[in-house]
Amino acid sequence: MEVGAYEAKTHLPSLLERVQQGERVTITKHGVPVAMLVPVVPVDKPDIHAVIDELKAFATGHSADGTTLREMIEEGRR
């Protein structure tokens, strides 16, 4: 659906209802598209406990040849 800026301003609540139902709305200014109203795509948040477990499992199988994190940071600053 395409609407002019004035119409979008005037009918924003009803446009938002349509967008909430999955419709996309292109807003134009003097016939030129300038913006889009689109439904929000939910972002899945990672399970923090699973991420920590994965990091621990990774660390178990990998080493830094005895170099500490602090030493790596200092080496990177040189």
PDB file with SEQRES, HELIX, SHEET and CRYST1 records, atoms N, CA, C and O in Angstrom:
SEQRES   1 A   78  MET GLU VAL GLY ALA TYR GLU ALA LYS THR HIS LEU PRO          
SEQRES   2 A   78  SER LEU LEU GLU ARG VAL GLN GLN GLY GLU ARG VAL THR          
SEQRES   3 A   78  ILE THR LYS HIS GLY VAL PRO VAL ALA MET LEU VAL PRO          
SEQRES   4 A   78  VAL VAL PRO VAL ASP LYS PRO ASP ILE HIS ALA VAL ILE          
SEQRES   5 A   78  ASP GLU LEU LYS ALA PHE ALA THR GLY HIS SER ALA ASP          
SEQRES   6 A   78  GLY THR THR LEU ARG GLU MET ILE GLU GLU GLY ARG ARG          
HELIX    1 AA1 ALA A    5  THR A   10  1                                   6    
HELIX    2 AA2 LEU A   12  GLN A   20  1                                   9    
HELIX    3 AA3 ILE A   48  GLY A   61  1                                  14    
HELIX    4 AA4 LEU A   69  GLY A   76  1                                   8    
SHEET    1 AA1 3 GLU A   2  GLY A   4  0                                        
SHEET    2 AA1 3 VAL A  25  LYS A  29  1                                        
SHEET    3 AA1 3 VAL A  32  LEU A  37 -1                                        
CRYST1    1.000    1.000    1.000  90.00  90.00  90.00 P 1           1          
ATOM      1  N   MET A   1       0.844  -1.158   0.000  1.00  0.00           N  
ATOM      2  CA  MET A   1       0.000   0.000   0.000  1.00  0.00           C  
ATOM      3  C   MET A   1       0.898   1.232   0.000  1.00  0.00           C  
ATOM      4  O   MET A   1       1.970   1.226   0.605  1.00  0.00           O  
ATOM      5  N   GLU A   2       0.465   2.266  -0.667  1.00  0.00           N  
ATOM      6  CA  GLU A   2       1.221   3.507  -0.774  1.00  0.00           C  
ATOM      7  C   GLU A   2       0.318   4.673  -0.377  1.00  0.00           C  
ATOM      8  O   GLU A   2      -0.811   4.777  -0.857  1.00  0.00           O  
ATOM      9  N   VAL A   3       0.810   5.546   0.497  1.00  0.00           N  
ATOM     10  CA  VAL A   3       0.034   6.708   0.928  1.00  0.00           C  
ATOM     11  C   VAL A   3       0.929   7.938   0.949  1.00  0.00           C  
ATOM     12  O   VAL A   3       2.142   7.840   1.133  1.00  0.00           O  
ATOM     13  N   GLY A   4       0.317   9.085   0.759  1.00  0.00           N  
ATOM     14  CA  GLY A   4       1.050  10.339   0.845  1.00  0.00           C  
ATOM     15  C   GLY A   4       1.336  10.696   2.291  1.00  0.00           C  
ATOM     16  O   GLY A   4       0.697  10.181   3.209  1.00  0.00           O  
ATOM     17  N   ALA A   5       2.303  11.585   2.488  1.00  0.00           N  
ATOM     18  CA  ALA A   5       2.710  11.967   3.837  1.00  0.00           C  
ATOM     19  C   ALA A   5       1.552  12.573   4.627  1.00  0.00           C  
ATOM     20  O   ALA A   5       1.386  12.265   5.808  1.00  0.00           O  
ATOM     21  N   TYR A   6       0.754  13.424   3.998  1.00  0.00           N  
ATOM     22  CA  TYR A   6      -0.368  14.046   4.699  1.00  0.00           C  
ATOM     23  C   TYR A   6      -1.373  12.991   5.152  1.00  0.00           C  
ATOM     24  O   TYR A   6      -1.846  13.010   6.289  1.00  0.00           O  
ATOM     25  N   GLU A   7      -1.688  12.074   4.247  1.00  0.00           N  
ATOM     26  CA  GLU A   7      -2.634  11.002   4.594  1.00  0.00           C  
ATOM     27  C   GLU A   7      -2.062  10.121   5.696  1.00  0.00           C  
ATOM     28  O   GLU A   7      -2.792   9.700   6.594  1.00  0.00           O  
ATOM     29  N   ALA A   8      -0.757   9.837   5.638  1.00  0.00           N  
ATOM     30  CA  ALA A   8      -0.120   9.008   6.665  1.00  0.00           C  
ATOM     31  C   ALA A   8      -0.228   9.681   8.034  1.00  0.00           C  
ATOM     32  O   ALA A   8      -0.517   9.030   9.038  1.00  0.00           O  
ATOM     33  N   LYS A   9       0.012  11.004   8.057  1.00  0.00           N  
ATOM     34  CA  LYS A   9      -0.085  11.739   9.310  1.00  0.00           C  
ATOM     35  C   LYS A   9      -1.523  11.723   9.835  1.00  0.00           C  
ATOM     36  O   LYS A   9      -1.760  11.540  11.029  1.00  0.00           O  
ATOM     37  N   THR A  10      -2.454  11.913   8.938  1.00  0.00           N  
ATOM     38  CA  THR A  10      -3.860  11.978   9.318  1.00  0.00           C  
ATOM     39  C   THR A  10      -4.406  10.636   9.786  1.00  0.00           C  
ATOM     40  O   THR A  10      -5.237  10.580  10.693  1.00  0.00           O  
ATOM     41  N   HIS A  11      -3.939   9.557   9.167  1.00  0.00           N  
ATOM     42  CA  HIS A  11      -4.498   8.227   9.444  1.00  0.00           C  
ATOM     43  C   HIS A  11      -3.475   7.270  10.074  1.00  0.00           C  
ATOM     44  O   HIS A  11      -3.587   6.053   9.925  1.00  0.00           O  
ATOM     45  N   LEU A  12      -2.483   7.822  10.774  1.00  0.00           N  
ATOM     46  CA  LEU A  12      -1.433   6.968  11.339  1.00  0.00           C  
ATOM     47  C   LEU A  12      -1.957   5.815  12.194  1.00  0.00           C  
ATOM     48  O   LEU A  12      -1.492   4.689  12.013  1.00  0.00           O  
ATOM     49  N   PRO A  13      -2.898   6.031  13.114  1.00  0.00           N  
ATOM     50  CA  PRO A  13      -3.360   4.896  13.924  1.00  0.00           C  
ATOM     51  C   PRO A  13      -3.906   3.736  13.087  1.00  0.00           C  
ATOM     52  O   PRO A  13      -3.620   2.576  13.380  1.00  0.00           O  
ATOM     53  N   SER A  14      -4.686   4.041  12.055  1.00  0.00           N  
ATOM     54  CA  SER A  14      -5.238   2.952  11.237  1.00  0.00           C  
ATOM     55  C   SER A  14      -4.146   2.308  10.383  1.00  0.00           C  
ATOM     56  O   SER A  14      -4.196   1.106  10.121  1.00  0.00           O  
ATOM     57  N   LEU A  15      -3.169   3.088   9.951  1.00  0.00           N  
ATOM     58  CA  LEU A  15      -2.049   2.507   9.192  1.00  0.00           C  
ATOM     59  C   LEU A  15      -1.243   1.566  10.083  1.00  0.00           C  
ATOM     60  O   LEU A  15      -0.828   0.491   9.648  1.00  0.00           O  
ATOM     61  N   LEU A  16      -1.026   1.972  11.323  1.00  0.00           N  
ATOM     62  CA  LEU A  16      -0.291   1.107  12.250  1.00  0.00           C  
ATOM     63  C   LEU A  16      -1.034  -0.203  12.509  1.00  0.00           C  
ATOM     64  O   LEU A  16      -0.416  -1.256  12.669  1.00  0.00           O  
ATOM     65  N   GLU A  17      -2.357  -0.126  12.548  1.00  0.00           N  
ATOM     66  CA  GLU A  17      -3.162  -1.355  12.705  1.00  0.00           C  
ATOM     67  C   GLU A  17      -2.906  -2.306  11.533  1.00  0.00           C  
ATOM     68  O   GLU A  17      -2.735  -3.511  11.719  1.00  0.00           O  
ATOM     69  N   ARG A  18      -2.882  -1.741  10.330  1.00  0.00           N  
ATOM     70  CA  ARG A  18      -2.662  -2.561   9.134  1.00  0.00           C  
ATOM     71  C   ARG A  18      -1.257  -3.154   9.142  1.00  0.00           C  
ATOM     72  O   ARG A  18      -1.062  -4.316   8.786  1.00  0.00           O  
ATOM     73  N   VAL A  19      -0.286  -2.351   9.549  1.00  0.00           N  
ATOM     74  CA  VAL A  19       1.095  -2.832   9.617  1.00  0.00           C  
ATOM     75  C   VAL A  19       1.202  -3.945  10.652  1.00  0.00           C  
ATOM     76  O   VAL A  19       1.903  -4.934  10.439  1.00  0.00           O  
ATOM     77  N   GLN A  20       0.513  -3.784  11.760  1.00  0.00           N  
ATOM     78  CA  GLN A  20       0.517  -4.815  12.810  1.00  0.00           C  
ATOM     79  C   GLN A  20      -0.029  -6.136  12.280  1.00  0.00           C  
ATOM     80  O   GLN A  20       0.340  -7.206  12.763  1.00  0.00           O  
ATOM     81  N   GLN A  21      -0.907  -6.056  11.288  1.00  0.00           N  
ATOM     82  CA  GLN A  21      -1.480  -7.263  10.682  1.00  0.00           C  
ATOM     83  C   GLN A  21      -0.555  -7.843   9.596  1.00  0.00           C  
ATOM     84  O   GLN A  21      -0.880  -8.863   8.987  1.00  0.00           O  
ATOM     85  N   GLY A  22       0.593  -7.194   9.356  1.00  0.00           N  
ATOM     86  CA  GLY A  22       1.553  -7.741   8.403  1.00  0.00           C  
ATOM     87  C   GLY A  22       1.697  -6.962   7.111  1.00  0.00           C  
ATOM     88  O   GLY A  22       2.537  -7.303   6.279  1.00  0.00           O  
ATOM     89  N   GLU A  23       0.896  -5.924   6.924  1.00  0.00           N  
ATOM     90  CA  GLU A  23       0.960  -5.147   5.690  1.00  0.00           C  
ATOM     91  C   GLU A  23       2.130  -4.162   5.740  1.00  0.00           C  
ATOM     92  O   GLU A  23       2.519  -3.701   6.814  1.00  0.00           O  
ATOM     93  N   ARG A  24       2.687  -3.845   4.568  1.00  0.00           N  
ATOM     94  CA  ARG A  24       3.739  -2.836   4.450  1.00  0.00           C  
ATOM     95  C   ARG A  24       3.127  -1.581   3.845  1.00  0.00           C  
ATOM     96  O   ARG A  24       2.314  -1.657   2.924  1.00  0.00           O  
ATOM     97  N   VAL A  25       3.520  -0.438   4.365  1.00  0.00           N  
ATOM     98  CA  VAL A  25       2.987   0.831   3.871  1.00  0.00           C  
ATOM     99  C   VAL A  25       4.156   1.706   3.440  1.00  0.00           C  
ATOM    100  O   VAL A  25       5.061   1.984   4.226  1.00  0.00           O  
ATOM    101  N   THR A  26       4.126   2.137   2.176  1.00  0.00           N  
ATOM    102  CA  THR A  26       5.130   3.067   1.676  1.00  0.00           C  
ATOM    103  C   THR A  26       4.554   4.469   1.775  1.00  0.00           C  
ATOM    104  O   THR A  26       3.446   4.733   1.306  1.00  0.00           O  
ATOM    105  N   ILE A  27       5.313   5.363   2.386  1.00  0.00           N  
ATOM    106  CA  ILE A  27       4.883   6.749   2.522  1.00  0.00           C  
ATOM    107  C   ILE A  27       5.621   7.578   1.472  1.00  0.00           C  
ATOM    108  O   ILE A  27       6.843   7.501   1.341  1.00  0.00           O  
ATOM    109  N   THR A  28       4.851   8.370   0.728  1.00  0.00           N  
ATOM    110  CA  THR A  28       5.438   9.164  -0.346  1.00  0.00           C  
ATOM    111  C   THR A  28       5.319  10.655  -0.035  1.00  0.00           C  
ATOM    112  O   THR A  28       4.459  11.085   0.735  1.00  0.00           O  
ATOM    113  N   LYS A  29       6.201  11.419  -0.652  1.00  0.00           N  
ATOM    114  CA  LYS A  29       6.139  12.872  -0.574  1.00  0.00           C  
ATOM    115  C   LYS A  29       6.223  13.370  -2.004  1.00  0.00           C  
ATOM    116  O   LYS A  29       7.240  13.196  -2.674  1.00  0.00           O  
ATOM    117  N   HIS A  30       5.159  13.984  -2.462  1.00  0.00           N  
ATOM    118  CA  HIS A  30       5.056  14.427  -3.857  1.00  0.00           C  
ATOM    119  C   HIS A  30       5.254  13.256  -4.827  1.00  0.00           C  
ATOM    120  O   HIS A  30       5.871  13.401  -5.883  1.00  0.00           O  
ATOM    121  N   GLY A  31       4.712  12.090  -4.440  1.00  0.00           N  
ATOM    122  CA  GLY A  31       4.763  10.916  -5.303  1.00  0.00           C  
ATOM    123  C   GLY A  31       6.051  10.124  -5.238  1.00  0.00           C  
ATOM    124  O   GLY A  31       6.175   9.093  -5.898  1.00  0.00           O  
ATOM    125  N   VAL A  32       7.020  10.591  -4.448  1.00  0.00           N  
ATOM    126  CA  VAL A  32       8.315   9.909  -4.335  1.00  0.00           C  
ATOM    127  C   VAL A  32       8.364   9.160  -3.000  1.00  0.00           C  
ATOM    128  O   VAL A  32       8.146   9.763  -1.949  1.00  0.00           O  
ATOM    129  N   PRO A  33       8.648   7.849  -3.029  1.00  0.00           N  
ATOM    130  CA  PRO A  33       8.733   7.090  -1.773  1.00  0.00           C  
ATOM    131  C   PRO A  33       9.834   7.657  -0.870  1.00  0.00           C  
ATOM    132  O   PRO A  33      10.964   7.866  -1.310  1.00  0.00           O  
ATOM    133  N   VAL A  34       9.489   7.900   0.391  1.00  0.00           N  
ATOM    134  CA  VAL A  34      10.468   8.433   1.341  1.00  0.00           C  
ATOM    135  C   VAL A  34      10.609   7.587   2.606  1.00  0.00           C  
ATOM    136  O   VAL A  34      11.600   7.710   3.325  1.00  0.00           O  
ATOM    137  N   ALA A  35       9.631   6.734   2.882  1.00  0.00           N  
ATOM    138  CA  ALA A  35       9.696   5.920   4.101  1.00  0.00           C  
ATOM    139  C   ALA A  35       8.791   4.708   3.948  1.00  0.00           C  
ATOM    140  O   ALA A  35       7.912   4.660   3.088  1.00  0.00           O  
ATOM    141  N   MET A  36       9.041   3.721   4.823  1.00  0.00           N  
ATOM    142  CA  MET A  36       8.191   2.534   4.847  1.00  0.00           C  
ATOM    143  C   MET A  36       7.825   2.216   6.292  1.00  0.00           C  
ATOM    144  O   MET A  36       8.648   2.320   7.202  1.00  0.00           O  
ATOM    145  N   LEU A  37       6.586   1.831   6.472  1.00  0.00           N  
ATOM    146  CA  LEU A  37       6.147   1.264   7.747  1.00  0.00           C  
ATOM    147  C   LEU A  37       6.091  -0.237   7.527  1.00  0.00           C  
ATOM    148  O   LEU A  37       5.367  -0.713   6.652  1.00  0.00           O  
ATOM    149  N   VAL A  38       6.842  -0.976   8.306  1.00  0.00           N  
ATOM    150  CA  VAL A  38       6.879  -2.429   8.155  1.00  0.00           C  
ATOM    151  C   VAL A  38       6.699  -3.074   9.525  1.00  0.00           C  
ATOM    152  O   VAL A  38       7.043  -2.477  10.546  1.00  0.00           O  
ATOM    153  N   PRO A  39       6.164  -4.286   9.549  1.00  0.00           N  
ATOM    154  CA  PRO A  39       6.028  -4.976  10.834  1.00  0.00           C  
ATOM    155  C   PRO A  39       7.398  -5.245  11.450  1.00  0.00           C  
ATOM    156  O   PRO A  39       8.378  -5.488  10.745  1.00  0.00           O  
ATOM    157  N   VAL A  40       7.442  -5.198  12.750  1.00  0.00           N  
ATOM    158  CA  VAL A  40       8.676  -5.491  13.468  1.00  0.00           C  
ATOM    159  C   VAL A  40       8.922  -7.002  13.439  1.00  0.00           C  
ATOM    160  O   VAL A  40       8.013  -7.798  13.677  1.00  0.00           O  
ATOM    161  N   VAL A  41      10.148  -7.372  13.148  1.00  0.00           N  
ATOM    162  CA  VAL A  41      10.529  -8.785  13.178  1.00  0.00           C  
ATOM    163  C   VAL A  41      11.088  -9.067  14.571  1.00  0.00           C  
ATOM    164  O   VAL A  41      12.100  -8.484  14.958  1.00  0.00           O  
ATOM    165  N   PRO A  42      10.446  -9.946  15.319  1.00  0.00           N  
ATOM    166  CA  PRO A  42      10.942 -10.230  16.662  1.00  0.00           C  
ATOM    167  C   PRO A  42      12.364 -10.777  16.626  1.00  0.00           C  
ATOM    168  O   PRO A  42      12.709 -11.603  15.781  1.00  0.00           O  
ATOM    169  N   VAL A  43      13.172 -10.302  17.554  1.00  0.00           N  
ATOM    170  CA  VAL A  43      14.553 -10.764  17.652  1.00  0.00           C  
ATOM    171  C   VAL A  43      14.617 -11.799  18.760  1.00  0.00           C  
ATOM    172  O   VAL A  43      14.244 -11.536  19.903  1.00  0.00           O  
ATOM    173  N   ASP A  44      15.098 -12.987  18.399  1.00  0.00           N  
ATOM    174  CA  ASP A  44      15.246 -14.029  19.408  1.00  0.00           C  
ATOM    175  C   ASP A  44      16.477 -13.726  20.251  1.00  0.00           C  
ATOM    176  O   ASP A  44      17.583 -13.583  19.729  1.00  0.00           O  
ATOM    177  N   LYS A  45      16.273 -13.631  21.544  1.00  0.00           N  
ATOM    178  CA  LYS A  45      17.398 -13.412  22.446  1.00  0.00           C  
ATOM    179  C   LYS A  45      18.018 -14.766  22.758  1.00  0.00           C  
ATOM    180  O   LYS A  45      17.304 -15.729  23.037  1.00  0.00           O  
ATOM    181  N   PRO A  46      19.344 -14.843  22.713  1.00  0.00           N  
ATOM    182  CA  PRO A  46      19.982 -16.125  23.005  1.00  0.00           C  
ATOM    183  C   PRO A  46      19.829 -16.488  24.488  1.00  0.00           C  
ATOM    184  O   PRO A  46      19.755 -15.619  25.357  1.00  0.00           O  
ATOM    185  N   ASP A  47      19.786 -17.767  24.737  1.00  0.00           N  
ATOM    186  CA  ASP A  47      19.748 -18.263  26.115  1.00  0.00           C  
ATOM    187  C   ASP A  47      21.144 -18.067  26.695  1.00  0.00           C  
ATOM    188  O   ASP A  47      22.081 -18.762  26.301  1.00  0.00           O  
ATOM    189  N   ILE A  48      21.291 -17.130  27.623  1.00  0.00           N  
ATOM    190  CA  ILE A  48      22.603 -16.759  28.148  1.00  0.00           C  
ATOM    191  C   ILE A  48      23.314 -17.942  28.783  1.00  0.00           C  
ATOM    192  O   ILE A  48      24.539 -18.043  28.703  1.00  0.00           O  
ATOM    193  N   HIS A  49      22.569 -18.833  29.409  1.00  0.00           N  
ATOM    194  CA  HIS A  49      23.198 -20.002  30.039  1.00  0.00           C  
ATOM    195  C   HIS A  49      23.757 -20.945  28.969  1.00  0.00           C  
ATOM    196  O   HIS A  49      24.818 -21.539  29.159  1.00  0.00           O  
ATOM    197  N   ALA A  50      23.055 -21.080  27.863  1.00  0.00           N  
ATOM    198  CA  ALA A  50      23.541 -21.920  26.772  1.00  0.00           C  
ATOM    199  C   ALA A  50      24.804 -21.317  26.159  1.00  0.00           C  
ATOM    200  O   ALA A  50      25.736 -22.042  25.813  1.00  0.00           O  
ATOM    201  N   VAL A  51      24.834 -19.997  26.027  1.00  0.00           N  
ATOM    202  CA  VAL A  51      26.016 -19.332  25.469  1.00  0.00           C  
ATOM    203  C   VAL A  51      27.215 -19.547  26.380  1.00  0.00           C  
ATOM    204  O   VAL A  51      28.311 -19.834  25.900  1.00  0.00           O  
ATOM    205  N   ILE A  52      27.025 -19.413  27.676  1.00  0.00           N  
ATOM    206  CA  ILE A  52      28.120 -19.625  28.630  1.00  0.00           C  
ATOM    207  C   ILE A  52      28.610 -21.057  28.551  1.00  0.00           C  
ATOM    208  O   ILE A  52      29.818 -21.298  28.556  1.00  0.00           O  
ATOM    209  N   ASP A  53      27.690 -22.017  28.477  1.00  0.00           N  
ATOM    210  CA  ASP A  53      28.086 -23.422  28.363  1.00  0.00           C  
ATOM    211  C   ASP A  53      28.892 -23.662  27.094  1.00  0.00           C  
ATOM    212  O   ASP A  53      29.875 -24.403  27.112  1.00  0.00           O  
ATOM    213  N   GLU A  54      28.478 -23.033  25.983  1.00  0.00           N  
ATOM    214  CA  GLU A  54      29.208 -23.189  24.720  1.00  0.00           C  
ATOM    215  C   GLU A  54      30.604 -22.584  24.818  1.00  0.00           C  
ATOM    216  O   GLU A  54      31.563 -23.154  24.298  1.00  0.00           O  
ATOM    217  N   LEU A  55      30.726 -21.442  25.474  1.00  0.00           N  
ATOM    218  CA  LEU A  55      32.042 -20.826  25.649  1.00  0.00           C  
ATOM    219  C   LEU A  55      32.955 -21.699  26.506  1.00  0.00           C  
ATOM    220  O   LEU A  55      34.141 -21.849  26.213  1.00  0.00           O  
ATOM    221  N   LYS A  56      32.390 -22.271  27.562  1.00  0.00           N  
ATOM    222  CA  LYS A  56      33.188 -23.163  28.419  1.00  0.00           C  
ATOM    223  C   LYS A  56      33.640 -24.389  27.641  1.00  0.00           C  
ATOM    224  O   LYS A  56      34.787 -24.817  27.769  1.00  0.00           O  
ATOM    225  N   ALA A  57      32.752 -24.953  26.841  1.00  0.00           N  
ATOM    226  CA  ALA A  57      33.107 -26.131  26.043  1.00  0.00           C  
ATOM    227  C   ALA A  57      34.183 -25.775  25.026  1.00  0.00           C  
ATOM    228  O   ALA A  57      35.098 -26.566  24.795  1.00  0.00           O  
ATOM    229  N   PHE A  58      34.091 -24.618  24.425  1.00  0.00           N  
ATOM    230  CA  PHE A  58      35.094 -24.181  23.459  1.00  0.00           C  
ATOM    231  C   PHE A  58      36.444 -24.001  24.148  1.00  0.00           C  
ATOM    232  O   PHE A  58      37.475 -24.428  23.628  1.00  0.00           O  
ATOM    233  N   ALA A  59      36.432 -23.371  25.313  1.00  0.00           N  
ATOM    234  CA  ALA A  59      37.682 -23.113  26.036  1.00  0.00           C  
ATOM    235  C   ALA A  59      38.369 -24.397  26.443  1.00  0.00           C  
ATOM    236  O   ALA A  59      39.598 -24.450  26.501  1.00  0.00           O  
ATOM    237  N   THR A  60      37.596 -25.434  26.725  1.00  0.00           N  
ATOM    238  CA  THR A  60      38.172 -26.710  27.142  1.00  0.00           C  
ATOM    239  C   THR A  60      39.023 -27.325  26.025  1.00  0.00           C  
ATOM    240  O   THR A  60      40.067 -27.920  26.292  1.00  0.00           O  
ATOM    241  N   GLY A  61      38.579 -27.182  24.801  1.00  0.00           N  
ATOM    242  CA  GLY A  61      39.296 -27.794  23.690  1.00  0.00           C  
ATOM    243  C   GLY A  61      40.331 -26.908  23.035  1.00  0.00           C  
ATOM    244  O   GLY A  61      41.015 -27.347  22.111  1.00  0.00           O  
ATOM    245  N   HIS A  62      40.466 -25.671  23.488  1.00  0.00           N  
ATOM    246  CA  HIS A  62      41.394 -24.746  22.868  1.00  0.00           C  
ATOM    247  C   HIS A  62      42.280 -24.089  23.920  1.00  0.00           C  
ATOM    248  O   HIS A  62      41.830 -23.798  25.028  1.00  0.00           O  
ATOM    249  N   SER A  63      43.532 -23.860  23.567  1.00  0.00           N  
ATOM    250  CA  SER A  63      44.424 -23.201  24.511  1.00  0.00           C  
ATOM    251  C   SER A  63      45.129 -22.045  23.816  1.00  0.00           C  
ATOM    252  O   SER A  63      45.157 -21.950  22.589  1.00  0.00           O  
ATOM    253  N   ALA A  64      45.686 -21.188  24.625  1.00  0.00           N  
ATOM    254  CA  ALA A  64      46.430 -20.043  24.107  1.00  0.00           C  
ATOM    255  C   ALA A  64      47.903 -20.205  24.445  1.00  0.00           C  
ATOM    256  O   ALA A  64      48.612 -19.221  24.659  1.00  0.00           O  
ATOM    257  N   ASP A  65      48.358 -21.446  24.491  1.00  0.00           N  
ATOM    258  CA  ASP A  65      49.760 -21.769  24.800  1.00  0.00           C  
ATOM    259  C   ASP A  65      50.224 -21.120  26.098  1.00  0.00           C  
ATOM    260  O   ASP A  65      51.358 -20.651  26.194  1.00  0.00           O  
ATOM    261  N   GLY A  66      49.345 -21.094  27.095  1.00  0.00           N  
ATOM    262  CA  GLY A  66      49.709 -20.557  28.402  1.00  0.00           C  
ATOM    263  C   GLY A  66      49.653 -19.051  28.500  1.00  0.00           C  
ATOM    264  O   GLY A  66      49.937 -18.496  29.562  1.00  0.00           O  
ATOM    265  N   THR A  67      49.296 -18.375  27.426  1.00  0.00           N  
ATOM    266  CA  THR A  67      49.216 -16.921  27.442  1.00  0.00           C  
ATOM    267  C   THR A  67      47.898 -16.497  28.088  1.00  0.00           C  
ATOM    268  O   THR A  67      46.833 -17.022  27.761  1.00  0.00           O  
ATOM    269  N   THR A  68      47.990 -15.543  29.007  1.00  0.00           N  
ATOM    270  CA  THR A  68      46.776 -15.073  29.666  1.00  0.00           C  
ATOM    271  C   THR A  68      46.091 -14.029  28.788  1.00  0.00           C  
ATOM    272  O   THR A  68      46.687 -13.462  27.873  1.00  0.00           O  
ATOM    273  N   LEU A  69      44.839 -13.801  29.097  1.00  0.00           N  
ATOM    274  CA  LEU A  69      44.080 -12.792  28.375  1.00  0.00           C  
ATOM    275  C   LEU A  69      44.738 -11.421  28.539  1.00  0.00           C  
ATOM    276  O   LEU A  69      44.829 -10.658  27.578  1.00  0.00           O  
ATOM    277  N   ARG A  70      45.190 -11.111  29.739  1.00  0.00           N  
ATOM    278  CA  ARG A  70      45.858  -9.829  30.008  1.00  0.00           C  
ATOM    279  C   ARG A  70      47.098  -9.690  29.120  1.00  0.00           C  
ATOM    280  O   ARG A  70      47.339  -8.620  28.561  1.00  0.00           O  
ATOM    281  N   GLU A  71      47.875 -10.749  28.987  1.00  0.00           N  
ATOM    282  CA  GLU A  71      49.078 -10.696  28.137  1.00  0.00           C  
ATOM    283  C   GLU A  71      48.709 -10.467  26.674  1.00  0.00           C  
ATOM    284  O   GLU A  71      49.407  -9.743  25.964  1.00  0.00           O  
ATOM    285  N   MET A  72      47.612 -11.081  26.221  1.00  0.00           N  
ATOM    286  CA  MET A  72      47.172 -10.876  24.841  1.00  0.00           C  
ATOM    287  C   MET A  72      46.751  -9.428  24.616  1.00  0.00           C  
ATOM    288  O   MET A  72      47.049  -8.837  23.578  1.00  0.00           O  
ATOM    289  N   ILE A  73      46.056  -8.865  25.600  1.00  0.00           N  
ATOM    290  CA  ILE A  73      45.622  -7.477  25.488  1.00  0.00           C  
ATOM    291  C   ILE A  73      46.826  -6.557  25.423  1.00  0.00           C  
ATOM    292  O   ILE A  73      46.885  -5.656  24.586  1.00  0.00           O  
ATOM    293  N   GLU A  74      47.786  -6.786  26.310  1.00  0.00           N  
ATOM    294  CA  GLU A  74      48.994  -5.953  26.326  1.00  0.00           C  
ATOM    295  C   GLU A  74      49.772  -6.099  25.029  1.00  0.00           C  
ATOM    296  O   GLU A  74      50.308  -5.117  24.515  1.00  0.00           O  
ATOM    297  N   GLU A  75      49.839  -7.299  24.501  1.00  0.00           N  
ATOM    298  CA  GLU A  75      50.558  -7.536  23.227  1.00  0.00           C  
ATOM    299  C   GLU A  75      49.874  -6.764  22.092  1.00  0.00           C  
ATOM    300  O   GLU A  75      50.547  -6.227  21.212  1.00  0.00           O  
ATOM    301  N   GLY A  76      48.560  -6.711  22.115  1.00  0.00           N  
ATOM    302  CA  GLY A  76      47.817  -6.009  21.082  1.00  0.00           C  
ATOM    303  C   GLY A  76      48.018  -4.503  21.136  1.00  0.00           C  
ATOM    304  O   GLY A  76      47.789  -3.816  20.140  1.00  0.00           O  
ATOM    305  N   ARG A  77      48.441  -3.978  22.280  1.00  0.00           N  
ATOM    306  CA  ARG A  77      48.639  -2.526  22.444  1.00  0.00           C  
ATOM    307  C   ARG A  77      49.991  -2.068  21.938  1.00  0.00           C  
ATOM    308  O   ARG A  77      50.227  -0.865  21.829  1.00  0.00           O  
ATOM    309  N   ARG A  78      50.878  -2.984  21.629  1.00  0.00           N  
ATOM    310  CA  ARG A  78      52.228  -2.591  21.170  1.00  0.00           C  
ATOM    311  C   ARG A  78      52.244  -2.289  19.727  1.00  0.00           C  
ATOM    312  O   ARG A  78      53.291  -1.944  19.180  1.00  0.00           O  
TER     313      ARG A  78                                                      
END                                                                             
